[in-house]
């Protein structure tokens, strides 16, 4: 009888964490920034059909980096949970904290189980309140940890470099155009081989959405289209597209990983 191969729990968790971090770092950064009238979500995404930023419920938004098919499963599960809770109780009972806790349980269970690989995703759950003090940004990691962010937060890609730029230039209570200009400039501020460089991201490659508390409708989520983005950003000089890189958000074949076929991906239970 052969002796089973033994791996210590510490080494197993370290290997799974390294695997997830490498997959997340291959994507492009995503920034969540609080401004005077709500929460701004900005990322570089050349695809016009596969969104990394989406609406969850009336006052809630979902943003993610990593493998598209995995965070799309989580998004669908979150929408279903929010709809069920709002229908069963009251729409005001659907909160960002509740969704973040549900996501944390799912990601933590997947990460700690030895039967499948961990999800290569990180998630923002943003909530806009009646006042700026009520705005919330929850960051969830691949292992199910939840962090309550304030002001701004960055995940994916070269997150440390982008975050350092925002630390220097972020202003609390800024207007939408000022916050957008700082966020886009931060996403273009990257390091390549130790050399920090500033790149002007084309408007067509930006995916931008806001949770705007000033909207009269119950649904506060709104996408900002390229024409409006060009007005808000103004003249930034010649644009430069991102260098080609292997990203788990869009596979090498060019098609997104959506599970294949006409059936929607099966969402994990929350």
Secondary structure by P-SEA (a helix, b strand, c coil): ccccccccaaaaaaaaaaaaaaaaaabbbbbbbbcccbbbbbbbcccccccccccccccbbbbbcccaaaaaaaaaaaaaaaaaaaaacccccccaaaaaaaaaaaaaaaaaccccccccbbbbbbbbccccccbbbbbbcccccccccccccccccaaaaaaaaaaacccccccaaaaaaaaaaaaaccccccbbbbbbbccccbbbbbbcccccccccbbbbcaaaaaaaaccccccccccccccccccccccccccccccccccccc
